[in-house]
Amino acid sequence: MKKVIIFMVVFTLAFVTLAVADKSTMEAKVGDELYVCACGEGCSCDTMSRNAGQCSCGKDMVKTKVTKVEAGKITVASRSKPFISVGKYACDCGPACKCDTISQNPGNCTCGKKMVEVKK
């Protein structure tokens, strides 16, 4: 019985880790609409989401269109500097949630959940 419980705990932790790891990358294509941090070129949070809300640095996010996608970077119409498309933090809202919020800084997700550090 003890082995079964240990197995279930390990399995659950592995599943949760994979769920967050899968959400750490913002998948987008040219023309997609995303919400991004509007705090300017000097901000390092690089928060992006599929939902409106506030970024991890507390600024309101703005809706914009993707203009370019390259390895590890997404460029949007509202900012010339590309956003990093692999977050150090990702929303912990579970596989059914579609907000896809990622950031380079800790904070809250646009759906209200806490973002968690992505373990690599």
RAQUISUL-V159069 format. One record per pair of residues at least 4 apart in sequence whose ideal C-beta (glycine too) atoms are under 6 Angstrom apart, sorted by sequence separation. I is the first residue (numbers start at 0). GAP is how many residues later the second one is. D is the distance in whole Angstrom. If there is no record, write none. Layout:
I&GAP&D + I&GAP&D
//
This chain:
27&4&5 + 38&4&4 + 53&4&6 + 54&4&5 + 92&4&3 + 108&4&5 + 68&5&6 + 36&6&6 + 53&6&6 + 54&6&5 + 108&6&5 + 67&7&4 + 74&7&4 + 36&8&5 + 46&8&4 + 52&8&6 + 65&8&6 + 66&8&5 + 90&8&6 + 100&8&4 + 106&8&6 + 46&9&5 + 72&9&4 + 73&9&5 + 100&9&5 + 36&10&4 + 44&10&6 + 65&10&6 + 66&10&5 + 90&10&4 + 98&10&6 + 44&11&5 + 73&11&5 + 98&11&5 + 35&12&5 + 44&12&5 + 63&12&4 + 64&12&5 + 72&12&6 + 89&12&5 + 98&12&4 + 63&13&5 + 71&13&6 + 33&14&5 + 34&14&5 + 63&14&4 + 71&14&6 + 88&14&5 + 96&14&6 + 86&15&3 + 61&16&6 + 86&16&5 + 87&16&5 + 34&17&5 + 88&17&5 + 36&18&4 + 38&18&6 + 90&18&4 + 92&18&5 + 38&20&4 + 92&20&4 + 37&21&6 + 91&21&5 + 25&22&5 + 36&22&6 + 90&22&6 + 91&22&6 + 36&24&6 + 37&24&4 + 90&24&6 + 91&24&4 + 35&25&6 + 34&26&4 + 88&26&4 + 34&28&6 + 35&28&6 + 88&28&6 + 89&28&5 + 32&30&6 + 32&32&6 + 31&34&5 + 47&35&6 + 29&36&5 + 45&37&5 + 27&38&5 + 45&38&5 + 35&40&6 + 40&40&5 + 27&41&6 + 27&46&5 + 55&47&4 + 50&48&5 + 49&49&6 + 55&49&4 + 48&50&6 + 49&50&5 + 55&51&3 + 48&52&4 + 47&54&6 + 46&56&4 + 52&57&3 + 44&58&5 + 45&58&5 + 25&59&5 + 44&59&6 + 50&59&4 + 43&60&6 + 44&60&4 + 24&61&5 + 48&61&4 + 23&62&6 + 23&63&5 + 23&66&4 + 22&67&4 + 19&70&5 + 18&76&5 + 25&76&5 + 23&94&4 + 19&96&6
//
